[in-house]
Amino acid sequence: MKSGLHLLCRCVLLCFACSTLGAAEPVAVLESATDSRTLLDLLKAGGWAMVPLALLSMGTVGFTIYNFVYVRQRNFIDEGVVVQLDQAIEQADMARANEICAQSPGVVTNTLKHSLTQMEQARFAPEALEKAFETASSRELASAYVVVNYLSIISAIAPMVGLLGTVSGMVKAFNSIAAEGMGKPELLADNISEALITTASGMAIAIPAMFFFFFFRNRYGKIVSEVNLVLGQLYGQLLHVGNRQGEGHELEA
């Protein structure tokens, strides 16, 4: 009796071991197949949408590097040039101030050069000078902000391109079901994989692009405040020189 019971237990254990090995084999094959997929394979699985997403990714990297290099206070305000302009305006030497602006183009110098030209044409009208400062500074600061704003555009476009790829993949998946039925799940899996990869890629591009957009926007805002402070000081000096010379006197050309 006991020998028969032992034999039955051994048979049960043997069957359990065989079933476990049989189940583990496809899992191991699946894991090896998954691990063998490279990044290039994933990009190919994403379909056509990965091409514009790759371009947007390169644009994000390029604009980020450019803004790291360009959006710095020293590129907008040259302290040495500002000191020279202070001295030239204090001495009412507008020819020298124009020469300094021409030799050192930048936001501050371009704004001042435009304002000096308008001031000479208007025979030093304070209202014309103020308007010239506002117009020139707005134009210069807006043009410098364009590259920063490109990151915002990319952060908005990338998820939409990824979503378009997702819709394309889902349409292909349902077309596969309609054409082949459920007999070929690998076709359905490829199309769903395309849909998910494009969504993930779009978000992976948009998140850092949005982060760096806000980062550089805040940095740019601080720089604009400093630029406006310098321009305000130069504007005050020009008003002081004009009032000192009195009406009917032209500033030195």
MARMI-427834 format. One line per field, with one value per atom (N, C-alpha, C): x, y, z; atom name; residue number from 1; residue in one letter. Coordinates in steps of 0.2 Angstrom, whole numbers, plus 5000, padded with zeros to 4 digits. Each point is the difference from the previous one (the first is absolute). Layout:
N
X <- [X;...]
Y <- [Y;...]
Z <- [Z;...]
atomo <- [CA;...]
num <- [NUM;...]
residuo <- [A;...]
# end
This chain:
253
X <- [5004;4996;5004;5005;5005;5004;5002;5004;4996;4993;4996;4999;4999;5000;5006;5006;5006;5001;4997;5001;4995;4994;4996;5002;5003;5003;5006;5004;5005;4998;4994;4998;4997;4996;4998;5005;5006;5005;5004;5000;5003;4996;4993;4996;5000;5001;5000;5007;5005;5007;5000;4997;4999;4996;4995;4995;5004;5004;5003;5006;5003;5006;4997;4994;4996;4998;4998;4997;5006;5006;5006;5003;5000;5003;4998;4993;4998;5001;5000;5001;5008;5004;5007;5001;4997;5000;4998;4994;4997;5005;5003;5005;5006;5002;5006;4998;4994;4998;4999;4998;4999;5006;5005;5006;5005;4998;5004;4998;4995;4998;5004;5003;5004;4996;5003;4997;4998;5004;4999;4994;4999;4994;4993;5001;4994;4999;5005;4999;4996;5002;4997;4993;4999;4993;4995;5003;4996;4997;5003;4997;5002;4996;5002;5000;4996;5000;5007;5004;5006;5005;4999;5004;4999;4994;4999;5002;4998;5002;5008;5003;5008;5002;4997;5002;4998;4995;4998;5005;5002;5005;5006;5003;5006;4999;4994;4999;5000;4997;5000;5008;5004;5007;5003;4999;5004;4998;4993;4998;5002;5000;5002;5007;5005;5007;5001;4996;5001;4998;4994;4998;5005;5003;5005;5006;5001;5006;4998;4994;4999;4996;4995;4996;5004;5005;5004;5000;5001;4999;5006;5006;5006;4999;4995;4999;4995;4997;4995;5003;5004;5002;5008;5003;5008;5001;5003;5001;5005;5005;5005;4997;4996;4996;4995;4997;4995;5004;5006;5004;5002;5002;5002;4994;4994;4994;4999;5000;4999;5004;5007;5004;4999;4999;4998;4994;4995;4993;5001;5004;5001;5004;5004;5004;4996;4994;4996;5003;5004;5004;4996;4994;4996;5003;5005;5004;5004;5003;5004;4995;4994;4995;4998;4999;4998;5005;5006;5006;5001;4999;5000;4994;4995;4994;5001;5003;5002;5005;5005;5005;4998;4995;4998;4993;4998;4992;4998;4994;4997;4993;4997;4993;5000;5005;5000;5003;5005;5003;4995;4997;4995;4994;4998;4995;5002;5006;5002;5001;5003;5002;4994;4994;4994;4997;5001;4997;5004;5006;5004;4998;4999;4998;4994;4995;4993;5001;5004;5001;5002;5005;5003;4995;4996;4995;4994;4999;4994;5003;5006;5003;4999;5001;5000;4993;4995;4993;5000;4999;5000;4995;4994;4995;5003;5003;5002;5006;5004;5006;4997;4995;4997;4997;4996;4997;5005;5006;5005;5003;5001;5003;4995;4994;4995;5000;5000;4999;5006;5006;5006;5001;4999;5002;4995;4993;4996;5002;5002;5002;5006;5005;5006;4999;4996;4999;4995;4996;4995;5004;5004;5004;5005;5002;5005;4996;4993;4996;4998;5000;4997;5003;5007;5003;4997;4999;4998;4993;4996;4993;4999;5006;4999;5000;5002;5000;4992;4997;4993;4996;5002;4996;5001;5007;5001;4996;5000;4997;4992;4997;4993;4999;5005;4999;5002;5005;5002;4995;4996;4995;4994;4999;4995;5002;5007;5002;5000;5002;5000;4992;4996;4993;4997;5003;4998;5003;5006;5003;4996;4997;4996;4994;4996;4994;5002;5005;5002;5001;5004;5001;4994;4995;4994;4995;5001;4996;5003;5006;5003;4998;5000;4998;4993;4996;4993;4999;5004;5000;5003;5005;5002;4995;4996;4995;4995;4998;4995;5002;5007;5002;5002;5003;5003;4996;4996;4996;5005;4999;5004;5005;5001;5004;5008;5001;5007;5001;5001;5001;5006;5006;5006;4999;4995;4999;4997;4995;4997;5004;5005;5005;5005;5002;5004;4997;4993;4997;4999;4998;4999;5007;5005;5007;5002;4998;5001;4996;4994;4996;5003;5002;5003;5007;5004;5007;4999;4996;5000;4997;4995;4998;5005;5004;5005;5006;5001;5006;4998;4993;4998;5000;4998;5001;5007;5004;5007;5004;4997;5003;4997;4994;4996;5002;5001;5001;5007;5005;5007;4999;4997;4999;4996;4995;4996;5004;5004;5004;5005;5003;5006;4996;4994;4997;4999;4997;4999;5006;5005;5007;5003;5000;5003;4995;4994;4995;5002;5000;5002;5006;5005;5007;5000;4996;4999;4997;4995;4996;5005;5004;5005;5005;5002;5004;4996;4994;4996;5000;4999;4999;5007;5005;5007;5001;4998;5000;4996;4994;4996;5003;5003;5003;5006;5004;5005;4997;4995;4997;4997;4997;4997;5005;5006;5005;5003;5001;5002;4995;4994;4994;5000;5001;5000;5006;5006;5006;4998;4997;4999;4995;4995;4996;5003;5005;5004;5004;5003;5005;4995;4995;4995;4998;4998;4997;5006;5006;5006;5001;5000;5002;4994;4994;4995;4996;4995;4996;5004;4999;5003;5007;5003;5007;5000;5004;5000;5005;4999;5005;5006;5006;5006;4999;5000;4999;5007]
Y <- [4994;5006;5006;5000;5006;5001;4994;5001;5002;4999;5002;5008;5002;5007;5004;4997;5004;5000;4995;5000;5005;5001;5005;5007;5001;5007;5002;4995;5001;5002;4996;5002;5007;5002;5007;5005;4999;5005;5000;4994;5000;5004;4999;5004;5007;5002;5007;5004;4996;5002;5001;4995;5001;5006;5001;5005;5007;5000;5006;5002;4995;5001;5002;4997;5002;5007;5002;5007;5005;4998;5005;5001;4995;5000;5006;5001;5005;5007;5000;5007;5002;4995;5001;5002;4997;5002;5007;5002;5006;5006;4998;5005;5001;4995;5000;5004;4999;5004;5007;5002;5007;5003;4997;5003;5001;4996;5001;5006;5003;5006;5006;5003;5006;5006;5006;5006;5002;4997;5001;4996;4994;4996;5004;5003;5004;5006;5003;5006;4998;4994;4997;4998;4998;4998;5005;5006;5006;5003;4997;5002;5007;5003;5006;5006;5000;5005;5002;4995;5000;5005;5001;5005;5007;5003;5007;5000;4995;5000;5000;4997;5000;5007;5004;5006;5005;4999;5004;4999;4994;4999;5003;5000;5004;5007;5003;5007;5002;4995;5002;5000;4995;5000;5007;5001;5006;5006;5002;5006;5000;4995;5000;5002;4997;5002;5007;5002;5007;5005;4999;5004;5000;4994;5000;5005;5000;5004;5008;5001;5007;5004;4996;5004;5001;5004;5002;5008;5002;5008;5003;4997;5003;5001;4996;5001;5005;5003;5005;5007;5000;5006;4999;5004;5001;5006;4998;5005;5005;4998;5005;5005;4997;5005;5004;4998;5004;5006;4999;5005;5005;4998;5005;5004;4997;5004;5005;4998;5005;5006;4999;5005;5005;4996;5004;5004;4997;5004;5006;4998;5006;5006;4998;5006;5002;4998;5002;4999;4995;4998;4994;5002;4995;4997;5003;4997;4994;5001;4994;4995;5002;4995;4995;5004;4996;4995;5003;4996;4993;5001;4994;4995;5003;4996;4996;5003;4997;4994;5002;4995;4994;5001;4994;4999;4997;4999;4995;5001;4996;5003;4998;5002;5007;5002;5006;5005;4999;5004;5002;4994;5001;5005;4999;5004;5007;5001;5007;5003;4997;5003;5002;4996;5002;5006;5000;5006;5006;5000;5006;5002;4996;5002;5004;4997;5003;5006;5001;5006;5006;4998;5005;5003;4995;5002;5004;4999;5003;5006;5002;5006;4999;4994;4999;5002;4996;5000;4994;5001;4995;4994;5002;4995;4996;5003;4996;4995;5003;4996;4994;5001;4994;4995;5002;4996;4996;5003;4997;4994;5002;4995;4994;5001;4994;4996;5003;4997;4995;5003;4997;4994;5001;4995;4994;5002;4994;4996;5003;4996;4996;5003;4996;4994;5002;4994;4995;5002;4995;4995;5003;4996;4995;5002;4995;4995;5001;4995;4994;5001;4996;4993;4999;4993;4997;5004;4997;4997;5004;4998;4993;4999;4994;4993;5001;4994;4999;5005;5000;4997;5002;4997;4992;4998;4993;4996;5003;4997;4999;5004;5000;4995;5000;4996;4993;4998;4993;4995;5002;4996;4999;5005;4999;4995;5001;4995;4993;4999;4994;4997;5004;4998;4998;5004;4998;4993;4999;4993;4995;5002;4995;4998;5005;4999;4996;5001;4996;4993;4999;4993;4996;5004;4997;4998;5005;4998;4994;5000;4994;4993;5001;4994;4998;5004;4998;4998;5003;4997;4993;4998;4994;4995;5002;4996;4998;5006;4999;4995;5001;4996;4993;4999;4993;4997;5004;4997;5000;4996;5000;4994;4997;4995;5001;5007;5002;5006;4998;5005;5004;4997;5004;5006;5000;5006;5005;4998;5005;5003;4995;5003;5005;4999;5005;5007;5000;5006;5004;4996;5003;5002;4997;5002;5006;5001;5007;5005;4999;5005;5002;4995;5002;5004;4997;5003;5007;5002;5007;5005;4997;5004;5002;4994;5001;5004;5000;5004;5007;5002;5007;5003;4996;5003;5000;4996;5000;5006;5003;5006;5006;5000;5006;5002;4995;5001;5004;4998;5004;5007;5000;5006;5005;4998;5005;5002;4995;5002;5006;4998;5005;5007;5000;5006;5004;4997;5004;5002;4996;5002;5006;5000;5006;5006;4999;5005;5004;4997;5003;5004;4996;5003;5007;4999;5006;5006;4998;5005;5004;4997;5004;5004;4997;5004;5006;5000;5005;5006;4998;5005;5004;4996;5004;5004;4998;5004;5006;5000;5005;5005;4998;5004;5004;4997;5004;5005;4998;5004;5006;4999;5005;5005;4998;5004;5005;4996;5004;5005;4998;5005;5006;4999;5005;5005;4997;5004;5005;4997;5004;5005;4999;5005;5006;4998;5005;5004;4997;5004;5004;4998;5004;5006;4999;5006;5005;4997;5004;5005;4997;5004;5005;4999;5005;4999;5003;5000;5005;4997;5004;4998;4996;4998;4992;4999;4993;4996;4994;4996;4999;4999;4999;4994;5001;4995;4996]
Z <- [5000;5000;5000;5005;5000;4994;4997;4994;4994;5000;4995;5000;5007;5001;4998;5002;4998;4992;4997;4993;4997;5002;4998;5001;5006;5002;4995;4998;4996;4993;4998;4993;5000;5005;5000;5000;5004;5000;4993;4997;4993;4995;5000;4996;5001;5007;5001;4998;5001;4997;4993;4996;4993;4997;5004;4998;5001;5006;5002;4994;4998;4995;4994;4998;4994;5000;5005;5001;5000;5003;5001;4993;4996;4993;4996;4999;4996;5003;5007;5003;4999;5000;4999;4993;4995;4993;4999;5004;4999;5003;5006;5003;4995;4997;4996;4994;4997;4994;5002;5006;5002;5001;5003;5002;4994;4994;4994;4996;5002;4996;5002;4995;5001;4999;5002;4999;4993;4995;4993;4998;5003;4999;5002;5006;5003;4995;4998;4995;4994;4997;4994;5002;5006;5001;5001;5001;5001;4993;4995;4993;4998;4995;4997;5005;5005;5005;5003;5000;5004;4996;4993;4997;5002;5000;5002;5008;5004;5007;5001;4995;5001;4998;4995;4998;5006;5003;5006;5006;5001;5005;4999;4993;4999;5001;4998;5001;5007;5004;5008;5002;4998;5002;4998;4993;4997;5003;5001;5003;5008;5003;5007;5001;4995;5001;4998;4994;4998;5006;5003;5005;5006;5002;5005;4999;4993;4998;5000;4997;4998;5006;5003;5005;5006;5000;5006;5000;5006;5001;4996;5000;4997;4993;4997;4993;4998;5005;4999;5003;5005;5003;5001;4996;5001;5004;5006;5005;4998;4996;4998;4995;4995;4995;5004;5005;5004;5003;5003;5003;4995;4994;4994;4998;5000;4998;5005;5006;5006;4999;4999;4999;4994;4994;4994;5001;5003;5001;5005;5005;5005;4997;4995;4997;4994;4999;4994;4994;5000;4993;4997;4996;4997;4994;4997;4995;5002;5006;5003;5003;5002;5002;4994;4995;4994;4997;5001;4998;5004;5007;5004;4999;4998;4999;4993;4995;4994;5001;5004;5001;5004;5005;5004;5000;4994;5000;5005;5002;5006;5001;5005;5002;5002;5005;5003;4995;4996;4995;4994;4998;4994;5002;5006;5003;5000;5003;5001;4993;4996;4993;4997;5000;4997;5003;5007;5004;4998;4999;4999;4993;4995;4993;5001;5003;5001;5004;5004;5004;4996;4996;4995;4995;4998;4995;5003;5007;5003;5004;4999;5003;5008;5003;5007;5003;4997;5003;5005;5007;5005;4998;4997;4999;4994;4995;4995;5002;5005;5002;5004;5004;5004;4996;4995;4995;4996;4998;4997;5004;5006;5005;5001;5001;5000;4994;4994;4994;4999;5000;4999;5005;5006;5005;4999;4999;4999;4994;4995;4994;5001;5003;5002;5004;5006;5005;4997;4996;4997;4995;4996;4995;5004;5005;5004;5004;5001;5003;4996;4993;4995;5001;5001;5001;5006;5005;5007;4998;4997;4998;4996;4996;4996;5005;5006;5004;5002;5001;5002;4994;4994;4994;4999;5002;4999;5006;5006;5005;4999;4995;4999;4994;4995;4994;5001;5004;5001;5002;5006;5002;4994;4996;4995;4995;4998;4995;5003;5006;5003;5000;5002;5000;4993;4995;4993;4998;5002;4999;5004;5006;5004;4996;4997;4996;4994;4997;4994;5002;5005;5002;5002;5004;5001;4994;4995;4994;4997;5000;4997;5003;5007;5004;4999;4999;4998;4993;4996;4993;5000;5004;5000;5003;5005;5002;4995;4996;4995;4995;4998;4994;5002;5006;5002;5006;5003;5006;5006;5004;5006;4999;4994;4999;5000;4999;5000;5005;5007;5005;4999;4997;4999;4996;4995;4996;5004;5004;5005;5005;5003;5004;4997;4994;4997;4999;4998;4999;5007;5005;5007;5002;4999;5002;4997;4993;4997;5003;5002;5003;5007;5004;5007;4999;4996;4999;4998;4995;4998;5006;5003;5006;5005;5002;5005;4997;4994;4997;5000;4998;5000;5007;5005;5007;5002;4998;5002;4997;4994;4997;5003;5001;5003;5007;5004;5007;5001;4998;5000;4997;4994;4996;5004;5003;5004;5007;5003;5005;4999;4994;4998;4998;4997;4998;5006;5005;5006;5004;4999;5003;4997;4993;4996;5000;5001;5000;5007;5005;5007;4999;4998;4999;4996;4994;4995;5004;5004;5003;5005;5003;5005;4995;4995;4995;4998;4998;4997;5006;5006;5005;5001;4999;5001;4994;4994;4994;5000;5003;5000;5006;5005;5005;4997;4995;4997;4995;4996;4995;5004;5006;5004;5002;5002;5002;4994;4994;4995;4997;5001;4998;5004;5007;5005;4998;4998;4999;4994;4995;4994;5001;5004;5002;5004;5004;5004;4996;4995;4995;4996;4998;4996;5004;5006;5004;5002;5000;5002;4994;4994;4995;4998;5002;4999;4994;4999;4994;4995;4993;4995;4999;5004;4999;4998;4995;4997;5004;5001;5003;4995;5002;4996;4995;4994;4995;4999]
atomo <- [N;CA;C;N;CA;C;N;CA;C;N;CA;C;N;CA;C;N;CA;C;N;CA;C;N;CA;C;N;CA;C;N;CA;C;N;CA;C;N;CA;C;N;CA;C;N;CA;C;N;CA;C;N;CA;C;N;CA;C;N;CA;C;N;CA;C;N;CA;C;N;CA;C;N;CA;C;N;CA;C;N;CA;C;N;CA;C;N;CA;C;N;CA;C;N;CA;C;N;CA;C;N;CA;C;N;CA;C;N;CA;C;N;CA;C;N;CA;C;N;CA;C;N;CA;C;N;CA;C;N;CA;C;N;CA;C;N;CA;C;N;CA;C;N;CA;C;N;CA;C;N;CA;C;N;CA;C;N;CA;C;N;CA;C;N;CA;C;N;CA;C;N;CA;C;N;CA;C;N;CA;C;N;CA;C;N;CA;C;N;CA;C;N;CA;C;N;CA;C;N;CA;C;N;CA;C;N;CA;C;N;CA;C;N;CA;C;N;CA;C;N;CA;C;N;CA;C;N;CA;C;N;CA;C;N;CA;C;N;CA;C;N;CA;C;N;CA;C;N;CA;C;N;CA;C;N;CA;C;N;CA;C;N;CA;C;N;CA;C;N;CA;C;N;CA;C;N;CA;C;N;CA;C;N;CA;C;N;CA;C;N;CA;C;N;CA;C;N;CA;C;N;CA;C;N;CA;C;N;CA;C;N;CA;C;N;CA;C;N;CA;C;N;CA;C;N;CA;C;N;CA;C;N;CA;C;N;CA;C;N;CA;C;N;CA;C;N;CA;C;N;CA;C;N;CA;C;N;CA;C;N;CA;C;N;CA;C;N;CA;C;N;CA;C;N;CA;C;N;CA;C;N;CA;C;N;CA;C;N;CA;C;N;CA;C;N;CA;C;N;CA;C;N;CA;C;N;CA;C;N;CA;C;N;CA;C;N;CA;C;N;CA;C;N;CA;C;N;CA;C;N;CA;C;N;CA;C;N;CA;C;N;CA;C;N;CA;C;N;CA;C;N;CA;C;N;CA;C;N;CA;C;N;CA;C;N;CA;C;N;CA;C;N;CA;C;N;CA;C;N;CA;C;N;CA;C;N;CA;C;N;CA;C;N;CA;C;N;CA;C;N;CA;C;N;CA;C;N;CA;C;N;CA;C;N;CA;C;N;CA;C;N;CA;C;N;CA;C;N;CA;C;N;CA;C;N;CA;C;N;CA;C;N;CA;C;N;CA;C;N;CA;C;N;CA;C;N;CA;C;N;CA;C;N;CA;C;N;CA;C;N;CA;C;N;CA;C;N;CA;C;N;CA;C;N;CA;C;N;CA;C;N;CA;C;N;CA;C;N;CA;C;N;CA;C;N;CA;C;N;CA;C;N;CA;C;N;CA;C;N;CA;C;N;CA;C;N;CA;C;N;CA;C;N;CA;C;N;CA;C;N;CA;C;N;CA;C;N;CA;C;N;CA;C;N;CA;C;N;CA;C;N;CA;C;N;CA;C;N;CA;C;N;CA;C;N;CA;C;N;CA;C;N;CA;C;N;CA;C;N;CA;C;N;CA;C;N;CA;C;N;CA;C;N;CA;C;N;CA;C;N;CA;C;N;CA;C;N;CA;C;N;CA;C;N;CA;C;N;CA;C;N;CA;C;N;CA;C;N;CA;C;N;CA;C;N;CA;C;N;CA;C;N;CA;C;N;CA;C;N;CA;C;N;CA;C;N;CA;C;N;CA;C;N;CA;C;N;CA;C;N;CA;C;N;CA;C;N;CA;C;N;CA;C;N;CA;C;N;CA;C;N;CA;C;N;CA;C;N;CA;C;N;CA;C;N;CA;C;N;CA;C;N;CA;C;N;CA;C;N;CA;C;N;CA;C;N;CA;C;N;CA;C;N;CA;C;N;CA;C;N;CA;C;N;CA;C;N;CA;C;N;CA;C;N;CA;C;N;CA;C;N;CA;C;N;CA;C;N;CA;C;N;CA;C]
num <- [1;1;1;2;2;2;3;3;3;4;4;4;5;5;5;6;6;6;7;7;7;8;8;8;9;9;9;10;10;10;11;11;11;12;12;12;13;13;13;14;14;14;15;15;15;16;16;16;17;17;17;18;18;18;19;19;19;20;20;20;21;21;21;22;22;22;23;23;23;24;24;24;25;25;25;26;26;26;27;27;27;28;28;28;29;29;29;30;30;30;31;31;31;32;32;32;33;33;33;34;34;34;35;35;35;36;36;36;37;37;37;38;38;38;39;39;39;40;40;40;41;41;41;42;42;42;43;43;43;44;44;44;45;45;45;46;46;46;47;47;47;48;48;48;49;49;49;50;50;50;51;51;51;52;52;52;53;53;53;54;54;54;55;55;55;56;56;56;57;57;57;58;58;58;59;59;59;60;60;60;61;61;61;62;62;62;63;63;63;64;64;64;65;65;65;66;66;66;67;67;67;68;68;68;69;69;69;70;70;70;71;71;71;72;72;72;73;73;73;74;74;74;75;75;75;76;76;76;77;77;77;78;78;78;79;79;79;80;80;80;81;81;81;82;82;82;83;83;83;84;84;84;85;85;85;86;86;86;87;87;87;88;88;88;89;89;89;90;90;90;91;91;91;92;92;92;93;93;93;94;94;94;95;95;95;96;96;96;97;97;97;98;98;98;99;99;99;100;100;100;101;101;101;102;102;102;103;103;103;104;104;104;105;105;105;106;106;106;107;107;107;108;108;108;109;109;109;110;110;110;111;111;111;112;112;112;113;113;113;114;114;114;115;115;115;116;116;116;117;117;117;118;118;118;119;119;119;120;120;120;121;121;121;122;122;122;123;123;123;124;124;124;125;125;125;126;126;126;127;127;127;128;128;128;129;129;129;130;130;130;131;131;131;132;132;132;133;133;133;134;134;134;135;135;135;136;136;136;137;137;137;138;138;138;139;139;139;140;140;140;141;141;141;142;142;142;143;143;143;144;144;144;145;145;145;146;146;146;147;147;147;148;148;148;149;149;149;150;150;150;151;151;151;152;152;152;153;153;153;154;154;154;155;155;155;156;156;156;157;157;157;158;158;158;159;159;159;160;160;160;161;161;161;162;162;162;163;163;163;164;164;164;165;165;165;166;166;166;167;167;167;168;168;168;169;169;169;170;170;170;171;171;171;172;172;172;173;173;173;174;174;174;175;175;175;176;176;176;177;177;177;178;178;178;179;179;179;180;180;180;181;181;181;182;182;182;183;183;183;184;184;184;185;185;185;186;186;186;187;187;187;188;188;188;189;189;189;190;190;190;191;191;191;192;192;192;193;193;193;194;194;194;195;195;195;196;196;196;197;197;197;198;198;198;199;199;199;200;200;200;201;201;201;202;202;202;203;203;203;204;204;204;205;205;205;206;206;206;207;207;207;208;208;208;209;209;209;210;210;210;211;211;211;212;212;212;213;213;213;214;214;214;215;215;215;216;216;216;217;217;217;218;218;218;219;219;219;220;220;220;221;221;221;222;222;222;223;223;223;224;224;224;225;225;225;226;226;226;227;227;227;228;228;228;229;229;229;230;230;230;231;231;231;232;232;232;233;233;233;234;234;234;235;235;235;236;236;236;237;237;237;238;238;238;239;239;239;240;240;240;241;241;241;242;242;242;243;243;243;244;244;244;245;245;245;246;246;246;247;247;247;248;248;248;249;249;249;250;250;250;251;251;251;252;252;252;253;253;253]
residuo <- [M;M;M;K;K;K;S;S;S;G;G;G;L;L;L;H;H;H;L;L;L;L;L;L;C;C;C;R;R;R;C;C;C;V;V;V;L;L;L;L;L;L;C;C;C;F;F;F;A;A;A;C;C;C;S;S;S;T;T;T;L;L;L;G;G;G;A;A;A;A;A;A;E;E;E;P;P;P;V;V;V;A;A;A;V;V;V;L;L;L;E;E;E;S;S;S;A;A;A;T;T;T;D;D;D;S;S;S;R;R;R;T;T;T;L;L;L;L;L;L;D;D;D;L;L;L;L;L;L;K;K;K;A;A;A;G;G;G;G;G;G;W;W;W;A;A;A;M;M;M;V;V;V;P;P;P;L;L;L;A;A;A;L;L;L;L;L;L;S;S;S;M;M;M;G;G;G;T;T;T;V;V;V;G;G;G;F;F;F;T;T;T;I;I;I;Y;Y;Y;N;N;N;F;F;F;V;V;V;Y;Y;Y;V;V;V;R;R;R;Q;Q;Q;R;R;R;N;N;N;F;F;F;I;I;I;D;D;D;E;E;E;G;G;G;V;V;V;V;V;V;V;V;V;Q;Q;Q;L;L;L;D;D;D;Q;Q;Q;A;A;A;I;I;I;E;E;E;Q;Q;Q;A;A;A;D;D;D;M;M;M;A;A;A;R;R;R;A;A;A;N;N;N;E;E;E;I;I;I;C;C;C;A;A;A;Q;Q;Q;S;S;S;P;P;P;G;G;G;V;V;V;V;V;V;T;T;T;N;N;N;T;T;T;L;L;L;K;K;K;H;H;H;S;S;S;L;L;L;T;T;T;Q;Q;Q;M;M;M;E;E;E;Q;Q;Q;A;A;A;R;R;R;F;F;F;A;A;A;P;P;P;E;E;E;A;A;A;L;L;L;E;E;E;K;K;K;A;A;A;F;F;F;E;E;E;T;T;T;A;A;A;S;S;S;S;S;S;R;R;R;E;E;E;L;L;L;A;A;A;S;S;S;A;A;A;Y;Y;Y;V;V;V;V;V;V;V;V;V;N;N;N;Y;Y;Y;L;L;L;S;S;S;I;I;I;I;I;I;S;S;S;A;A;A;I;I;I;A;A;A;P;P;P;M;M;M;V;V;V;G;G;G;L;L;L;L;L;L;G;G;G;T;T;T;V;V;V;S;S;S;G;G;G;M;M;M;V;V;V;K;K;K;A;A;A;F;F;F;N;N;N;S;S;S;I;I;I;A;A;A;A;A;A;E;E;E;G;G;G;M;M;M;G;G;G;K;K;K;P;P;P;E;E;E;L;L;L;L;L;L;A;A;A;D;D;D;N;N;N;I;I;I;S;S;S;E;E;E;A;A;A;L;L;L;I;I;I;T;T;T;T;T;T;A;A;A;S;S;S;G;G;G;M;M;M;A;A;A;I;I;I;A;A;A;I;I;I;P;P;P;A;A;A;M;M;M;F;F;F;F;F;F;F;F;F;F;F;F;F;F;F;F;F;F;R;R;R;N;N;N;R;R;R;Y;Y;Y;G;G;G;K;K;K;I;I;I;V;V;V;S;S;S;E;E;E;V;V;V;N;N;N;L;L;L;V;V;V;L;L;L;G;G;G;Q;Q;Q;L;L;L;Y;Y;Y;G;G;G;Q;Q;Q;L;L;L;L;L;L;H;H;H;V;V;V;G;G;G;N;N;N;R;R;R;Q;Q;Q;G;G;G;E;E;E;G;G;G;H;H;H;E;E;E;L;L;L;E;E;E;A;A;A]
# end
